Amino acid sequence: MSQTPSGHIDYRTSAHLIFYGPTLPHLENLITPSRHPQTLDSGWRVYLVVALRLAYLVCIVVPVHVALTLLSFARCSRRRWLDHAYPPSRLPARQPSWTLLRTLAVPLSYSILWAVSYGAPRRADGRYEGAARHTRLNRLGISYQGWRIDCEAVVIPPLPLPRPTAKPAPPPPNGKAHPDDRSEKQEGQPGPENGHPPRFDDAPTEDASELLRHRRPRPAPQRVPTQEAVGYEDDERVPPDVLRGDVAGQRFGVEPRPCPAFWLWKTHAAEVKHGKVTAVKPGSSQAGIGCGPALGPDERVVLYLVGGAYVQGHPLLSSIAASVCRTTSLRVLCVNYRKATSDDRAFPAALQDALAGWVYLTKRLGFRPRNVVLLGDSAGGGLCTSLQIYLSALMFSSRLDHGRRRRRSCDLGRARKLVLHSSWTDLTLRSPQLVEHARYDILSPHKLSEARDAYLRHVLPIPGRRNAIVDPLLDAAPLGKGAIKDVAERYDVDSHPVGSPAYYRHLARLAEDLPETIVRLGAFHPLFSPGIAVRENEYLRKALHLLGPPPPRLRSSSSSSSSEDDEKDTNDEEYDDDDKMEMLLTVGSIEVFQDQIHALADNLRSLSSSSSSSSSSAETGEQGGAPPPLSNVSVSVVEGLGEHHVYPIARIHDRTVDQVNALVRDFITA
């Protein structure tokens, strides 16, 4: 492995010698590199390396692994292995708790992924979307014991951006700067600072049109514009400045686009005639059917973000969303966010689509923010964490403004419950377990490094790639790990007791500047790596304060008009200051993300304990002690012994999967 100038780790140039998937970059690059150094794409020659890897898998790995596994279980059964507390074996890769089927399947799954994943991932176009959807419907649309899970495709409108006065320029080419991205911006250029009005375009893109071509969608339900359900007028449903700083993606050439999504809901037979179901009802009295608005103020909904290292994956090909829908009877919205397969799909495209899904639920369909449960696995779990931090930043910066003139429309609320399965919360790849646990897990540090570079290609200094935004900053100031101290010193959060006006003022400044520090910090930014220990990242420790109780809402002195009173009452009903937050984290004991998931839980627990506020109270001389910064946050970690990455997806060990599904069901419905 090698360390880049910004401090993150790159595994692409290091050899990874494992019997089930040896990675030899220097030898493989003699045939063809895995990606182009500038575009990060790969050509047809990568299939030559894939063919060689498949030949190694079929001729060597499969026969040797099967023979050694059968011999190992013949000499020592699983019960005897557990009774004598034998350590795990490397060849064959075997854990004490693994059955014969799991010992055969897990290492071979790693080998198959290693063999076919050489090169950059291909873009999933509309035909793939339609094929994946119909493939999944064949599994979900079959009645069983009187119930079934139905699915419907929708298109989420994009979030607004400032409208330029001139004709918009195409996305910048690889390695070349956009005219608007110069260090000295010329006057009169389009941008939010020049006062251009926002734009909202409901026209679907080519991908969405191709998706809907495979199945004619049903007419969208008419939303009843009631103040109790939505809280905004029809022309104020989408906040005009919800995308800020680098999250807007304007200087990267990444703009919001319509995003395909899929609704899942569970139905029971309500009326049967002549052996056929003629009427259905929801699976629960508090659940809805279809893709319509919220049935009432108490209906809960699940927002699911699929994993896939930010470069691949489809929500309907994963069993997590269907399992949650089946066990909880709640509606699940699966957002198929853009994968980082090209420059215009890299960060912040995924965060924009996830935020668009949140706005779609809370503003368009009228779900209350506290009733939306965030669900994600792997990279989807990391994206859920990024979305929660960004929503918290919008909440703090909207409720506390220096002039008290901030529009309340920016306060989108935030989720109260998060379910994260094996979430990827450290994109710096500095964890030593990435190499130690790679012998038993299904992920490799080499592919994680390539996926991280593809996702953060606009904000990271990648070796061999020209970056018109990052390269000039390397010579001017330190980036990444070297910039953490300088950025953290701007916000004096620790010198004031938690809950004081000065504390909230400094935290509001941090929330306002959070999207502006992305390029400076790179992979060390809290939106990308909340799983770094806070003792190593001072800025992360201060940014996690945003997950604490929100500040009290500021009342304007000119709130005597009836319209403002109505808006104030609506906000009181929609947003609750007693904001409790619960997180359920699942992790496997042998997966490569184990330590970073525990680090995220330890970070939140350290800030939710009473000792975290003792230092600030001692410095200010306050008596009685201030409450901890995260007094409203509770974290639960479920670790599966001998389990690999995202083990709730696998159906090899049904007992473990059923136990996790029961925990998730009780957590969501409690």
Secondary structure, 3 states (H helix, E strand, C coil): CEECCCCCEECCCCCECCCCCCECHHHHHHHCCCCCCCCCCCCCCHHHHHHHHHHHHHHHHHHHHHHHHHHHHHHCCHHHHHHCCCCCEECCEECCCCCHHHHHHHHHHHHHHHHHCCCCCCCCCHHHHHHHHHHHHHHHCCCECCEEEEEEEEEECCCCEECCCCCCCCCCCCCCCCHHHCCCCCCCCCCHHHCCCEECCCCCCHHHHHHHHCCCCCCCCCCCCCCCCCCCCHHHCCCCCCCCHHHCCCCCCCCCCCEEEEEEEEEEEEEEECCEEEEEEECCCCCCCCCCCCCCCCCCEEEEECCCCCCCCCHHHCCHHHHHHHHHCCEEEEECCCCCCCHHHCCCHHHHHHHHHHHHHHHHCCCCHHHEEEEEECHHHHHHHHHHHHHHHHHHHHHCCCCCCCCHHHCCCCCCEEEEECCCCCCCCCCCHHHHHHHCCCCCHHHHHHHHHHHCCCCCCCCCCCCCCCHHHHHHCCCHHHHHHHHHCCCCCCCCCCCCHHHHHHHHHHHHHHHHHHHHHHHHCCCCCCCCCCCCCHHHHHHHHHHCCCCCCCCCCCCCCHHHHHHHHHHHHHCCCCCCEEEEEEEECCCCCHHHHHHHHHHHHHHHCHHHHHHHHHHHCCCCCCCCCCCCEEEEEEEECCCCCCCCCCCCCHHHHHHHHHHHHHHHHC
